[in-house]
Amino acid sequence: MSPPEPRTGDSGRSSSLFSRFARSASTAAGQSFAFMLAVAVVAVWALTGPVFQFSATWQLVINTGTTIVTFLMVFLVQNTQNRDAQAMQVKLDELIRALEGADNSLLDLEESDQDELDRTRDGYQSLARGTRQS
C-alpha cells in the first residue's frame, strides 16, 4: 500500500494565514534579538521609575504589557507545538508503515484512550525487560 499523497498549495506547502504568522512570530521570538529587546524594554521601564515616582500607573504599565504579551504568546507557541507534533507523528507513521514486520496497529496509537496507551506501553516495557534479561 502506498502512502497518501500530501495536500499542498501552489508553493508546495499549504498553510493558513494564522499558521504562517504563528511560525514567523515563534521564530522571531526565539531569536537573541527578541530577548535583547525585552531586556531593553524592562531596562527603560526600570529607569523611568524615578521619573514617575514609582507610581501605581508606572507599575501597571509593565504588568499589563507583559500579561498581554504572555497571553498572546501562549496561542502562538501552542500552534507551533501542535504543528510540530503532527509533523513528527506523520514521520513516525511513515517509518512504521515502511518497516518490514512493524506492528501497523501502532499507526494511530495517538488516537487511543489512556487505558489503551497504558496497555500498549506496558506490553513494550515487558518486551524490553525480557530482552534485557536474555
ABEGO torsion letter per residue (X at the ends): XBBBBBBBBAAGBBBBAAAAAAAAAAAAAABAAAAAAAAAAAAAAAAAAAAAGGBAAAAAAAAAAAAAAAAAAAAAAAAAAAAAAAAAAAAAAAAAAABBGBBAAAAAAAABBAAAAAAAAAAAAAAAAAAAAX
